[in-house]
Amino acid sequence: MYKHIAVALTAIWSTSVWATDYVTDVAKIINDNCVVCHRQGGIGPMSFESYEQVRPWAPLIQLKVLTREMPPYAYDHGIGIQDLQGDWRLSNEDIDTIDNWVQQGAQYGDTDIVVQPANLPDPEAWNFVADFGEPNLIIPSVPIDIPANGNDLWHKHLVPTGLTADRCIKAVQVKPRGDAKSVVHHANSNIVIDGGRQAMLTEYAMGKWGEIVPEGVCRTIPANSQVRWDIHMFPGGLGAMAPGSVIKDNVVEIGLWLYSEEESEQLKYKQDLSLYRLGDQDDIVIPPHGYYMTQGFHSFDHPVRLDSFQPHGHLRMNAASLEIFYPETGHTEQISQVSKWSATWHHSHLYEPDVAPLIPTGAVIILKQWYDNTANNPNNPDPDMWVMGGSRTGDEMTHAWLAITHLDDEGYEKLKEERNEKINIAVR
């Protein structure tokens, strides 16, 4: 195995090498991108808070960044839209820096220089405080005890929002408390009024950072509504932080950053987050040591803007893509490709507003997902098993979450004109 790794590294290594050391070049990259997880009590399996902690892992760090497995953000370079909000991927320059450093022996550098520790957020803090302050509204689930082991659990219940007027959402984050991060497989939340489901509020799956709603559009949370929680838990947990013990009073929280009542009334176009299926989940049958693919097609009777893309599957899913087919021209456009997908890191890929796909009436969104039930899939717990569609962690799912802004012809043409103007200004 190590021979193969060495061959792979040799093929990937850059041809140019420059003097690189930890204190001058590498520490900042590690502190800015790695230590948020790789720290005492973090979800990473080892700590990178000092040179002494980083140095023994230098060859593995080199391999993981060269193959773009770390930081854990499975979104392909060079395919489709690359301008994303909250993009965790390292730049090519940072990858080359780490590569050079390891090739040169992973030296510390000037011993008179003291590396300042990473400025780390509280792991229990809300992710968008720097952007919007503390959440305007926090909606907790009903507490539930999670056993140390056993079968998958689901917890479904209603919680009132307490809102007395319709509000528009700026951003939303779902945050399991404490050890719950490793046992909460997903936590879906629907808006309910008078006992009837109105819309999806948000979706959480393991590793998800949160969602920002683009400026000028409204994802509505109505007055006098309730949140219907649908929380899927995996006793014992997944990943390095799995407690393997009973979690008492497990709680999942939704943090909401809201526009004021007056601001909410001014926002014309609505955004929603919905589940888009890739075929019938009940049809999924993946043989032992085999592969599978699903695809789905969706269109609208009005123009839309596609704001975010989040594929979803379980332990055998390993890749996903999003395309748009334009019937008038016969052209298919590749929007996003996600290779090396992992169920332990779900990301809502938020397109920057200036590049988010504008989709005309009748154009078709094409979603594809691939599944690997072989021993080559590092997330596969047992390649000898038949895998069927279902809700358990050991089953498979096939859908994607898309945030869509619904436009009219006027709004669609206005956004196109604004983009063309920006392009013209940039070219001048």
N, C-alpha and C positions, 0 to 999 in steps of 0.2 A: 504493500500500500504506500509506504513512504517513498519508494522509488517512483511511483506514479505521481505523487505529490511534487517531488523534486522536478520531474520532467515537465509537469504543468506549470510550475513556477518559472522554470527556465524559458518556457515558451511565452510567458506573460511579461516577464521582466522588461523594463524599458532599456533601450540601448544607451541612453545618456545617464551618467551617474555624477552627482555633485556632492560635495562635503555636507553631511547632515548629522545632527546630533539631537539628543532628547531635549535639552534645555532651550536650544535656539529654535528648533523647528517642530518637534513632535509633540511636546507636552501640551501645547495649545490645541492641537488637533484632537488629542485624546481627551483633554478636559472639556472641550466644546461639544464633542460628539459621542463619547463613550462612557464617561464617568457617571452620567445621569442614570445609567443602569448598572454599570460595573463599579459598585461601591458597597460599603458595609450596609447590609440590609436591603440592597437593591435586588432587582430581578435577574441580573447577570450572575453567572456561576462563579465568577472570580472578581476581585477588586482591582481597579486600575488607578488608584488614588495617589500613587507615588511611583518613582522610577523603579524602586525595589520590587514593587508589585507588578509592574508592566514588563520588566526585562525578561523574566522566565517565559513569558507568553509571546515574546516578539515574533518568532517564526509563525505561530498560529495567527496572530494579528495580521501579519503580512499576507498569509494565505486568504484569510477571510475578507480583507479589504480588496485584494486583487480580484477575487471571484465575486465581489460585491454581495457577499452574504451578510456582511456587517458594514455599517449599521443596518438593522433589520427593516429594510424598506424595499420590498420586492416590486420594483417598477423599472422596466427595461430602459436603458439608455439608447438614444438614437432611433427610437421607434415612436412615431406619433408625437403628441403634445408633451413637451418637456417642462413647461413653466407651471409649476405646482406650488400651492401654498403649503407650508409645513413639510417641505421636502427634506427627508433625513439623509439622502444620499451624499456621499463624499464627492468632492470635485476631483477631477483627474489629477490636478496639481497636488492635492492632499494625499491621494493614493500613491503617486510617484514619490512623494516625500517619505512616506512610511516605507515603501519598497526600498528606496536608497538607504535609509537608515539601517534597516535590517541587513542588507547586503554588506554594509560597512561595519557590521559587528554590533549594532545597536548600542553605540557608545552614549555615555551621559553627556559629555561636553565639559564646559567650564565649571569646575567644582565650586568656584566662588559665587556662581549664580544660584539663587534660591528660587525654585519654581513655586509660584503662588498656587495654592489649592484651587480647584474648580469652584466656581460660584454656583452651588447646587440648590435647586428649589426643594422645598419640603415635598417628599413623595406623596403626602396627603393633600397638598395644595391643588387648587384648580388651575388648569393649564392656560387659561386665557386671561388671568389676572393682569398681566402686563399690558394686554391690549384693551381690556374693557373694565378693569377693576374686579371686585368681588361679584359673584352672581347676584342678580336681582331677586331670583327665586330659586330655592332648593327644595326639591320634592323627594323625600326618602321613601324607600319601600318599607313594607312591614318586616320587622326582624324575623329571622328564621335560623334555627340551629342546623349546621351542616355536619353530618357525620364524617368520621375520619376515612371511611372507605364505603364501598357499596355501589349500587347502580345510580344512573343519572336521576336527578331530581328536577321537578319543575314547580315553581311557585307563582301562582297567578292570583292577583287581587287588585282592588280599586283603591286609589288614594286621591282625595280632592286637591285641586290646584290652589284653591283659595282666591282665584282671580275674579274680580267683579266687572272687568271690562276686557274686550278683545285686545290682545297685544301681539306685536310682531317680534320674532326672535332674531337677535343679532348673531348669537352663537349658542351652542349647546354641548355639554359634556356629560357623559355618564361615568360615574366613578364608584367602583366597589370600595368599601372601606377595608383598610388593613390587609389581612391575609386573604380576604375574599377575592383579591385580584387574580389569584391562581385557581380558584374553584368556580368562578362565574364564567361559564362558557359563552353565554350571551344574555343580554337583558334588553328585550324589546319593550317599547312603550307606545301605547295607542291613546289617542284623545277620545274620550267618551262623553257624550252629552245625553242626559235623560236615559241612560242605559243603552244607548246606541253608539256604535263606533263611528267616528267622524273622519279620522285621518291618522296617519302615523306621526308620532311626535319625533322619535329618533330611534336608532338601533345602536346597540353596543355589542361588540364581540372582543374577545381577548386581545389586548394590545392597542385598541383603538384610542386615538388621541382626542378626538372630538370633531365638531363641524362648525365652520363659519358660514353664515348665510351672506351671499354677496350684497353689497350696498344697493339700496334702491328697490329691493324686492322683499316680500313678506312671507315668512312661514308662520302661519297664524296659530296661536294657542287661545282658544275662545274663553269668554267669561263663563263662569259657573260650570266649568268642565272638570272631569276627573281624568286621571291617568290610570290606564289599565296596564299593570306590570305583567310581563311574561318573562320570568327569569329562569334560565336553564343553568343548573349547577352540576359539577362533576366532582363528587366527594373524593378527597385526597389531593385533588388539584393536578395541574399540568405545569411542566417547566421547573426551573431551578428554585422558584419560590414556593413550590407546593408544600404546605405545612404538614400533610400526612397526619393531621390530628383534628379533633372536633373544633369547629368554629362556632362559638356561641354568639347568638344575636347578630347573624350576618345581615348587613344592610347594604343596599345599592342606592346611590343618590343620583338624581338629575340636577345639574346646575344650568340655569337659564339666564342668559344676558338678554335684556328686553329693551325695545324701543319704548318711549313714553306713549301714553294714550294718544296724544296729539300727533306725534311722529308716525304712529301706526296708521292713523287715518289717512295720511298723505301717500302711503305706498300703494301704487296701483297694481303691480303685477305680483302674482302669487307663486311661491315655490312650494313644492312638496317633496317628501322623501318616500319612495315606494319600493316594494319588492318586485323585481321583474324576473320572471321564471325563464329557465332554459329547458323547455320541454317538461314532461311530466316526471316528477321526482319518483313516483312509484315504478317507473320503467327502468330505473337504474339497477343494473346487475353487472357487477365487476367480478370476473372470475379470479381465482387465485393466480398470482404471478401474471396478471393481465392488465390491460389498459382500457380506458373508456373516454368518450367525448360527448359533450352535450352542446346544443346551440339553441338560441331563441331569437325571435324577430319581433320588433315592436315599432309602431309608428303612431303618429298623432294627426288629428284632423285640423290642427292649427300649428303655427310655428312655435318652437320651444328653444330654450338654451339649456344645454346639458352642463350642470355645474359640478358634479362629482360622480365618481365611479368607485364602487366598493364590491369586488367579487366575494362570494361566500361559498365555502365548502367545509369539509372536515379533514380528517387525517390523510386521505388518499388524494385529495385534490392537489395539483402541483402547478397549474398555470391557468391563465385566463386572458381574454382579449376583448376589445371593444372596437367595432367598426361602424361606419355609416355608409349605406348604399343610397345613391341618388338615382331614382328611376328615370328622370328626364335625360340624364347623360350616360347612364350605365356605369358610372364611376363609383368605385368603392374606396373609401378613405379610412386608413388605419388611424385610430385615435389613441389607443393605449394597449400596451402589452405588459402582462405581469407574469414573469417566469420565476421559478423557484419560490412559489407561493407557499406560505406556512400558516396553519390554523392557529398558531400561537401569536401571530402578529397580523391583525386585521387593520387595514388602513383605508380610510375614506380619502381617495385621491382627489383633492380639491383643485380644479383648474383655475389658474389666474383668470379673473373676469375678462381681460382683454383677449384671451385665447380660448375660452370655454366654447365648445362647438355650438354654432347657431344652426339649427336644423329646420329646414323649410317644411311646410305642410307635405305630408306623404312620404318624406324620406324615411328610411328604415334603419333602426338601430339593430346591429347584429352583435349578439353576445355569444362567446364561446368559452368553454371550460374543459380542462383535461384532467384525467385522473390516472394515477400510477399505483397499482397494487402489487408492485414488485419489491424485492429487497433493495433495489436502487433508490427507493424513496426513503430518505432518512427519518421521516415522520411516521412511517408505516409500522404499526405495532406487531402485525402478523400477516405476512404475504400469503400464507396458506389458507386464509379465510376467504369465503365468498362475501362480498360486500353489497348490501342492498341500500336503496334509498330509505331514509327515515330520519328521525329527530335525535336519536342517541349519538353520543360522540363517536362510537364505532361504526355508525351508519354514514351515508353520504347525503349531501344536499346539493342542489344546483339552482342557484339564483344569484342575482346581483342587486345591490341597493344603488339606486340612481336618484340624485337630487335634480329636479327639473323645474326650471322657471317657465311658466306658461305665458306666452306672448300673444298679442294680436298682430295683424299685418303692419300696423303703424309702428308698434314697438320693435318688431323684427327689423324693419327697414331703417329705423333710427339707430339701432345698435350697429348695423352693417355700415351705415354712413360714418358713425363715430370711429369705427375701427379703420375704415379706409382713410379717414382724415389723419389719424395717428400714424398710419403707415406712410402717407405722403409727407408728413412733417419730418419723420425719421429719415426719409430718403433725401430730402432737400439739403 
